[in-house]
């Protein structure tokens, strides 16, 4: 079953790790260490797909509860990112300005590798970017993140003659969403219908990723996991789709 985060009585901070890293970076700067040396101090924050999922859940719980505040944006943290990046998760998200991915998951510099395209649609450039993240950045997780009130999904629900009036490339993008919303059962409540349409699109795009040879092989080997999620703009909560039943198209 998918699970919504609940308000927490206190922040779930990775404080010890971050404080120790900050201290080591500051010591290195004082010693006059090179940028390569400083970059070497910054390792990936999580080492398994399950830990990556938990880190995102904890971060969203902080954001959802109004207790986010991401500490990893100081000068020393920026120095640690100069020579290399060590994100633990790649997120295919919508370009919607109301979905600031790093804020939603309360993550700092270099922790997330984010690809944003309207409707979180899988395309050739996005696939290449994700393959790069797996092979060269050693990410642990790929998430397809849909959201409440997605305009691209709403457009895919419009009559064909209306979609035909859109510019060529926008029309092609919408057409990549239409297959997963074309046979939806009737749902009277408009908000519920939109949520179901967005979830269908998340599952559809995640399924496309999971059937891409390189990504599929990486997931089958246990190196990564591919999951989905739904962000509710009004509440700030993310509903995680992590089990096979959740992800079934």
N, C-alpha and C positions, 0 to 999 in steps of 0.2 A: 504494500500500500504506500502511496505517496504521503508525505508528512510535512505539515506546516510547522515552522518554528514557533515557540511560545515565548512570551516575555520572560526575561531573566531577572533575577533579583540583583545580579551584579554583572559587570562586564566579564566576558570570557577572554582574558588577555594572554597573549603569548609574551608576557612581560619579561620573564627571566631570560628567554632567548634574545629578545630585542635589546634589553639592557646590556647583556653580555656582549652582543655584537657591536653595539654603539661604543662600549668601552674599548673593545679591541681595535675598532677603526680609529677612534680618537688617539689611542696610544700609537698606532702606526703612523698617523698624520704627524704627531709630535716628533717621532723618530725620523721623519723625512722619508718615509717609505714611498716606493714607486707606485704608480697607479695599478700596475700589474699585481704588486703585493697586496694592495688594498682590496682589489677585486677578488683575490684569492681567499679573502676572509669571508666572503658572502657565498654560502652554499644554499642549495635549494631548501626551502622551509619544510617540505614534507617529502617522504620517500616512497609512498605507496598510493595507489588509487583510492583506497579506503580512507587514508589519512587526508588526502586532498578533498574528498567529499566532506569529511568532518570539518575541515578548516573552513570551507565555504559555508557550511551550515552554521558554524559558530560565528563567523563574520556577519552573516545575514541576521542572526539572532541579535547581535549587538546593534546593527543598523535598525532593525525592526523595533527594537526596544528603545531607540533613541540614545543608545550608549556608545555608538561608534565614535571614532575619533582618530583613527589611523595614525600611529606614531611615526611611521617610516617615511617621512618626507623631509627630513632635515638635511643639512649640507653634507654631513658625513655619510648618510645613506646614499645621497646622489653620487658621491665619490666612489662608493662601493659598486656602483652600476656602470661606471665609465667603460671598463674594458670588456665586460661580459654581462649577460643576463641569465637569471636562473629561475624562470617562472615554473610553477608546479602544475598549472592548469591552463588549457586553452579554451576560450569561450567564444562560440559563434553566436553573436547577439545581433539584435536589430539596431539600426542606426538612430532610432528614435531618441531625441534629446532628453526625454524623460527617463531614460534607462542608463544612468551612469554606472557602468558595470563595477568598477573598482569601489565606488562608494556603497553600492548595494551590498557588496560582500565585505566591506570594511577591510580592504586589502591595500598594502603599501606599494612602493615603487618596486617594479621588477617581479612581482608575485604572480600576476596574471598576464597571459598572452591573448589579447582580445582582437577578434576579427568582427567588424561590424558592417552589415549590409541590410538594407530594408527587408523586413520579413524574415531575418536570419536564414536566408536562402543559401543552399549549397550551390556553389558555382566553381568553375575551373580554378580561378585565382584563389578562392577560399580553400579548396582542396590542396592546392600547392602549398599554401601557407600553413595548413595544419600538418601536412606531411613534413614540412621543414621543422615545425615545432616538435614533432615526435622524434625525428632523426637527429636533429642538431641541438635541441634544447632540453631533451630528456624530460618532457612533461609527463605527468602521471595520469592526466584526465582530460577528456574533451567534453564540454557541455554545450548543448544547443539551448539557448535561453530565449524563450518567447515572452511576451508581456501583454498585459491587459490593454485593450483598445488599440491593437496593432493596425495601422492604416493599410499596410500592404495586404494583410489577411482580409480586412474589410473590403478592399478592392476586389479580391479574388471571389468574394461572395456576390458581386454585382452581376447583372445580366451581361452576356457576351457583347451585345451591341454597345454597352457603355464602356467596357474595357477596351473595345476596338478603337475608341476615340483617344486613348492615351498615346503618348510618344512611343516610338518603336521599342527602345530598350526597356522602358518602364513596363510596357505591355509584355515583353518577354519575361521579365522578372515575375510579374503577376501570374503569368501562365505556369510558372514553376510551382506555384502554390495551389492553383485550381484543382489538380487531381485529388488532393486530400480533403477538399471541402465541397466537392461537387455532389456527393451523395449523402450529405448529412441528413439525419432524421429531423423532422420538424420540431423545433423548440420555440415555444411561444415567447419566453422571456428573452429579450434582445441581449442583455448582458451575459446570460448563461449560454446563449447561442454563440456569441463571440468568444467566450472563454473556451468552449468546446472546439471551435474552429481553430483557435490559436494552438490548443493542445494537439489537435490533429496535425497541424503543420509542424510542430516541434517533433512529434513522433515520426512524421514522414521524412523530415530533413535528417534526423538522427539515424533513421533506417538507411537512408542513402549513404551516409558516412560509414555505417557499419558494413555496408556491402562494397565499399571501395577497397580494392585488394590490399594496399599497404596498411590502411587503417584497420581493416578486418584482421589481417595477420597480427598486427600489434596487439589488438584486443584479445584475440584467441590465445596468444602466448602469455597473457597476463601482464604485459608491460604497461598497458593503459586500460581505462574503461571509458565508454561513451555513454553519457547520460543526457537527460533532458531536464528542463525546469521551466516554471511559469512564474513571472514576476508580477505581483499585484501592485500597481502604482499607488493606489489609494492607501494601502496599509503599509507598504514597504516589505511585505513578506514574500518569500520565494518558496514555491511548492516544488520539491525535488522529485523527479521521476528516475528512480534508480534501479528498480526491479524489472525483470522481463515483462511482467504483466503490465506495468506502468508504461513501458516503451512500445508495446505491441501496436502496430499500425492498424 
